[in-house]
Amino acid sequence: MVMLLQDAEGPPMLCDLCLAQVCQSLSSLCSMRADGSMSLIWAPVFPQETADQLLNHMAAKGRSENKTALQTSIFYQLRLRRASIQSCPLSAEAFRLALCPHRLLELDASWVSGGLTGADIVSGLASNPECRSSLQRLSLNGLRMDWESLEANGGIHVGFSSLRGLRMLNLANTDLNDAALEDICNLPHLETLDISCSAISKLTALLECKNTLRSLIAHRLRHLDMSPAQLLFVFSQLHALKHLDFSEDHFSVDDSDGRDGDETVRQLLEGSPQVLPSLVSLDISGRKRISEAAIRSFVESRSGLVFLGLLATGVSSCDFFSTQKSLKVTGEADENQVCEALRRYRDRECFIREALVHLYSLTTDTDKPQPDVLKLVVSGMQRHPTSLHIHLVATACVFNLTTQDLAQAMPISLLSSTVTQLLNTMKNFPNHQQVRSMLSASKAFPQDVASAMLVINWLSSHEDPTLQRMAVAVISILVAKVKTFLARCQLLAIVQQKAMVGVVDSTLKFALSALWNLTDEMPVAARNFIECRGLELYEEVLESYYAEPSIQQKVLGLLNNIAEVEELQADLMEEDLLEHILSLLQDSQVDVGVRYFAGGILAHLTSQENVLNMIENHFCITIAHILSWIASGTNINWPAGVQLWAVWAIHLVCTQNTSHYSSMLEKEGLTELLKALAAHPSTHSDIKGLSDSILSMVEQYQIHAGAFNNQMEPQSS
């Protein structure tokens, strides 16, 4: 099978696509045996690595569908070496049929469900003589050992020591006890042992493997009952140890708990360099009563140290670390320390939560895209789907990392996975206001139309106001991409719902802004807006929200977009609508921004004869108002725009009917305003040109009119 190299942000590998198809078509590729198991109709000689990958895909399918996907014996026909069934629903019988016959090198059965216990796994593996010697790495993180249940069902208690080839054993978050630890420490080749969050009370058994144990992970041993002197003695005897994790969950420890552990750490840091002299990494995150001086002394006496875990200890900001370029540190002093914590503590809720809190503070004013950091945040959310604390602060971090234009520089696949995770967060915590508010403000939305519309459809199908606000926010962010009929109709429905009860909130404003942007220089979008009966709705909104300039301005802005499209101008020729717009233009109490857009709409429609007839008597008064604002320096948002459309409108009507409008300009005093505007040094050259042209037309008309009048006067005898 041809394999393709996979870029970090590229498409899936060809092998993965093929294996996914095999998993999808398994029923047609297998035959049913009499005992209900399945076997491949044709069993090719799979490369061993491909067989391992097929198992991983089937396990993932089981996780995603929340059902046992390995209730088959097809793997009896293949060769497995490195098997992962992590978090897969699996029964003891399925495990025995699928995995126990193989000469495994590695097995990750962390957090499996479906009734499978640690005792089932150990006894099953030990039943295969080849596996007893071949298995080197075993992870049972999160499982109950439950030896009693196995024996009650007629099974034989076979200890870990029967798996003589084991070099790495992960028993974190299990009910591991002291007796089982003694059995484990008899393994002749044991190098790495993780007993975090277990029921261990004594570490004395570790002395049995002091010459082989290279890595000990003993995070949060809440049942540990040893004095600092006893603990320090055990550590000092582990001559081969290079990696020690003796960290603690500081959130769940008060001043009385963990005191012996903290004292042990203090003595270790301040003690003799002959204790653990070969240490390469030390993790004491969450420990209290640690001094900067002790840390400095410890690091200086161990030149081979490359990692130090100091998150939530209060000493990670020590100036000494600035000189230790090769030393990686987890802490809260800077982004490097925080990101190192997010990488190393992926499965520890207490530390991920702590790191995210500090990351939020560090990224509040970030101005550069940080895709690697965003990926770490999303990973933390994925690994802790039920932790409200993590998701609350993580969504805030996502907001910081994707605000303004930062999301545009992120890989599409990363944004897609971020959106997926945000939606999962919303689903898992539907009633938490802070989470929903942060999600609604986040700009980490997909840039492809198909993905964006999936998000919009999902959000818009819910009547919850916060979800509606999120839907509108998504569309607002994606106005350059989501130019669709569906998006506009959904937004209009939200506007109508809000207008029916007369509410003014961020969702209504977001929706109006999104519609305004969606129709900007998009004739097709403007036409679809009309087809969705948007004009009728907007006329009602103009009347209902007469005292709300922020609403009026957004409505008129969209109508101005429509007025710019010549073939759609006839749709705006509704007398009541035009009269309302004209009244807004003339009302001196109305916000100047509203009057600007009202005038802009009418200016675009001056090519329509009935509009000219309607505004003829008001035109020069209106223009006088606007030029008066300009001349008086009235502050408006678009001064150059106001000037340009005002002089353009005057130029247009004067060109069409010079005789009529020239006299009106002179009568209302507009010629003097135009002269002042043309003479002002800050006036744009285009505006000066139009003003001079208008003044020239007026002057020429006056000359011709004067000459004509002279000719018509009777001559005296």
Sequence and secondary structure as in RCSB ss.txt:
>XXXX:A:sequence
MVMLLQDAEGPPMLCDLCLAQVCQSLSSLCSMRADGSMSLIWAPVFPQETADQLLNHMAAKGRSENKTALQTSIF
YQLRLRRASIQSCPLSAEAFRLALCPHRLLELDASWVSGGLTGADIVSGLASNPECRSSLQRLSLNGLRMDWESL
EANGGIHVGFSSLRGLRMLNLANTDLNDAALEDICNLPHLETLDISCSAISKLTALLECKNTLRSLIAHRLRHLD
MSPAQLLFVFSQLHALKHLDFSEDHFSVDDSDGRDGDETVRQLLEGSPQVLPSLVSLDISGRKRISEAAIRSFVE
SRSGLVFLGLLATGVSSCDFFSTQKSLKVTGEADENQVCEALRRYRDRECFIREALVHLYSLTTDTDKPQPDVLK
LVVSGMQRHPTSLHIHLVATACVFNLTTQDLAQAMPISLLSSTVTQLLNTMKNFPNHQQVRSMLSASKAFPQDVA
SAMLVINWLSSHEDPTLQRMAVAVISILVAKVKTFLARCQLLAIVQQKAMVGVVDSTLKFALSALWNLTDEMPVA
ARNFIECRGLELYEEVLESYYAEPSIQQKVLGLLNNIAEVEELQADLMEEDLLEHILSLLQDSQVDVGVRYFAGG
ILAHLTSQENVLNMIENHFCITIAHILSWIASGTNINWPAGVQLWAVWAIHLVCTQNTSHYSSMLEKEGLTELLK
ALAAHPSTHSDIKGLSDSILSMVEQYQIHAGAFNNQMEPQSS
>XXXX:A:secstr
       TTS   HHHHHHHHHHHTHHHHEEE TTS EEESS     HHHHHHHHHHHHHHHHHHTS S    GG
GGS  SEEE TT B  HHHHHHHTTTS  SEEE TT BSS  HHHHHHHHHTSHHHHHH  EEE TT    HHHH
HHTT     GGG TT  EEE TTS   HHHHHHHTT TT  EEE TTS     GGGGGGTTT  EEE    TT  
  HHHHHHHHHH TT  EEE    GGG  SSTTHHHHHHHHHHHHS TTSSTT  EEE TT  S  HHHHHHHHH
T TT  EEE TTSS TT GGGGG TT EEESSSSHHHHHHHHHHTTT HHHHHHHHHHHHHHTTT  S  HHHHH
HHHHHHHH TT HHHHHHHHHHHHHHHTTTGGGGS HHHHHHHHHHHHHHHHHSTT HHHHHHHHH     SSHH
HHHHHHHHHHT   HHHHHHHHHHHHHTTTT   HHHHHHHHHHHHHHHHHT   HHHHHHHHHHHHHTTT HHH
HHHHHHTTHHHHHHHHHHHTTT HHHHHHHHHHHHHHHTSGGGGGGG  HHHHHHHHHHHH TTS HHHHHHHHH
HHHHGGGSHHHHHHHHHHHHHHHHHHHHHHHHT   S HHHHHHHHHHHHHHHHHH HHHHHHHHHHHTHHHHHH
HHHH TTS HHHHHHHHHHHHHHHHHHHHHHHHHHHHS    
